[in-house]
Amino acid sequence: MASRLPYTPCKLYIDGADDLSAGDYILTSGGSAYLVQGTRPSPSKPERLYLDCLRWPPGDIPEDARCYQLNWYRR
């Protein structure tokens, strides 16, 4: 459970978010938030970005930050 504490690093991927970049925030439908620290394109799927993120407290996101809403789906 300690890995889900705020400010811990994690890796995500997202499809179809071409303009997402380092410094942006992702908010999920479950109430989690992430600060994007780096992005890189997938070598095999052009629509996919791999993200290096930090888990972030939703209440600490600056008001002027660029935020993206992300809805989780089952695989």
ABEGO torsion letter per residue (X at the ends): XAAABBGBBBBBBBBGBAABBBGBBBBBAAGBBBBBABBBBBAABAABBBBBBBBBBAAABBAABBBBBBBBBBX
